[in-house]
Amino acid sequence: MAHLSDLVNLNLSDSSDKIIAEYIWIGGSGMDVRSKARTLSGPVDDPSKLPKWNYDGSSTGQAPGEDSEVILYPQAIFKDPFRRGNNILVICDCYTPAGEPIPTNKRHNAAKIFSNPDVVVEEPWYGLEQEYTLLQKEINWPLGWPIGGFPGPQGPYYCGIGSGKAFGRDIVDAHYKACIYAGINISGINGEVMPGQWEFQVGPPVGIASVTSCGQLVTFSRGLRRLLELSCHSTPNLFRATGMVQERIQITVLSL
């Protein structure tokens, strides 16, 4: 295990100029996050200089088997907090080989709307909030809940501190720091109203920058799931997955 840990934490920049780019996109359900990695010859800091890529859309519910190719268009770059060094995370939009956005590519139309002069003049601010619940791995039950039972009434858990009030804070804080390292515009976190439930906030972005912030939300979600992979490996019975339960978008414009 120690040797595996050494390899996982191996710093490629000590021996090679090559980097690993993890391409990330939204899957066919509109809720699942997919990713795959490729090797690049050197560091890249501009998404327009990254190569497009492709994947099998029939395996993600985004294309028929007889015409399954989907093209990934890089849109934003973040530092990779898991591989570190010069390695990167790449948020991508999905298109057909003919250059048409596929149905799950919502950011294509969003960019058109936010670029409209009537929208630009309003200088809209968007606040993105995402709640999620940490689940115990083996029994599919929220962290901090009695097995087969229910916790005490709401009250002490929201923004709570201490044993019996906050559950999974080590995972939440590790993820918070990973997002800041990556360059995600995460503005805060807090415990929510029931045990094992947490919330994070992204932004606020202004105008068309909200399209990028939605990509940051996807990166945030992917990072949390990736962190839980590590948690399940080091503490197998602790966490199974995260359930994203509610998302809120707050909007303010000049005319209001």
Residue pairs with C-beta under 8 A, 6 or more apart in sequence:
11 84
11 85
12 18
12 19
12 20
12 83
12 85
12 86
12 87
13 85
13 86
17 41
17 42
17 43
18 39
18 40
18 41
18 42
19 39
19 40
19 42
19 43
19 44
19 85
19 86
19 87
19 88
20 37
20 38
20 39
20 40
20 80
20 83
20 87
20 88
21 37
21 38
21 39
21 40
21 44
21 50
21 87
21 88
21 89
21 90
22 35
22 36
22 37
22 80
22 83
22 87
22 88
22 89
22 90
23 35
23 36
23 37
23 38
23 53
23 72
23 74
23 90
23 92
24 33
24 34
24 35
24 89
24 90
24 91
24 92
24 218
24 219
24 222
25 33
25 34
25 35
25 55
25 72
25 91
25 92
25 93
25 94
26 32
26 33
26 34
26 94
26 104
26 218
27 33
27 34
27 60
27 61
27 62
27 104
28 57
28 60
28 61
28 62
28 104
29 61
30 104
31 244
32 60
33 218
33 221
33 222
33 225
34 55
34 60
35 222
36 55
38 53
40 50
42 86
43 86
44 50
44 77
44 88
45 77
46 77
47 74
47 75
47 76
47 77
47 90
48 74
50 74
50 77
50 90
51 74
52 71
52 72
52 73
52 74
53 71
53 72
53 92
54 69
54 70
54 71
54 72
55 69
55 70
55 72
56 63
56 68
56 69
56 70
57 63
57 68
57 69
57 70
57 94
57 102
58 64
58 65
58 68
59 68
60 70
62 70
62 94
62 102
62 103
62 104
63 69
63 70
63 96
63 102
69 97
70 94
70 95
70 96
70 102
71 94
71 95
71 96
71 97
71 99
72 92
72 93
72 94
73 92
73 93
73 94
73 95
74 90
74 91
74 92
75 91
75 92
75 93
75 107
75 212
75 215
76 90
76 91
76 212
76 215
76 216
77 88
77 89
77 90
77 91
78 88
78 89
78 90
78 91
78 182
78 183
78 184
78 216
78 219
79 87
79 88
79 89
79 181
79 182
79 183
80 87
80 88
80 89
80 182
81 177
81 178
81 179
81 181
81 182
81 223
82 178
82 226
82 230
89 182
89 219
89 222
91 215
91 216
91 218
91 219
93 101
93 105
93 107
93 108
94 101
94 102
94 104
94 105
95 101
95 102
95 105
96 102
101 108
101 109
107 211
107 214
107 215
110 210
110 211
110 214
111 208
111 211
113 119
114 120
114 124
114 207
114 208
114 210
114 211
115 208
119 207
120 207
120 208
121 254
122 253
122 254
122 255
123 206
123 207
123 253
123 254
124 206
124 207
124 210
124 251
124 252
124 253
125 203
125 204
125 205
125 206
125 251
125 252
125 253
126 203
126 204
126 205
126 206
126 210
126 213
126 249
126 250
126 251
127 201
127 203
127 204
127 248
127 249
127 250
127 251
128 201
128 202
128 203
128 204
128 210
128 213
128 214
128 217
128 247
128 248
128 249
129 199
129 200
129 201
129 202
129 247
129 248
129 249
129 250
130 199
130 200
130 201
130 202
130 217
130 220
130 221
130 244
130 246
130 247
131 192
131 197
131 198
131 199
131 244
131 245
131 246
131 247
132 197
132 198
132 199
132 224
132 242
132 243
132 244
132 245
133 142
133 143
133 194
133 196
133 197
133 198
133 242
133 243
133 245
134 142
134 143
134 167
134 168
134 171
134 196
134 197
134 198
134 239
134 242
135 141
135 142
135 143
135 196
135 239
135 240
135 241
135 242
135 243
136 142
136 143
136 145
136 147
136 237
136 238
136 239
136 240
137 232
137 236
137 237
137 238
137 239
137 240
138 237
138 240
139 147
140 240
141 147
141 148
142 194
142 195
142 196
142 197
143 167
143 168
143 195
143 196
143 239
144 151
144 167
144 168
144 195
144 196
145 151
145 195
145 196
151 157
151 194
151 195
154 193
154 194
156 164
156 165
157 165
157 166
157 191
157 192
157 193
157 194
157 195
157 197
158 190
158 191
158 192
158 193
159 190
159 191
160 166
160 191
165 191
165 195
166 191
167 195
167 196
168 196
168 198
168 239
169 191
171 227
171 228
171 231
171 239
172 189
172 198
174 227
175 220
175 223
175 224
175 227
176 186
176 189
176 200
178 223
178 227
179 186
179 200
179 219
179 220
179 223
180 186
182 219
182 223
184 202
184 216
184 219
184 220
185 202
185 203
185 205
185 213
185 216
186 200
186 201
186 202
186 216
186 220
187 201
187 202
187 203
187 204
188 200
188 201
189 198
189 199
189 200
189 201
190 198
190 199
191 197
191 198
191 199
192 198
192 199
197 245
200 220
202 213
202 216
202 217
202 220
203 210
203 213
204 250
205 212
205 213
221 244
224 242
225 241
225 242
228 239
228 240
228 241
228 242
231 238
231 239
232 238
232 239
232 240
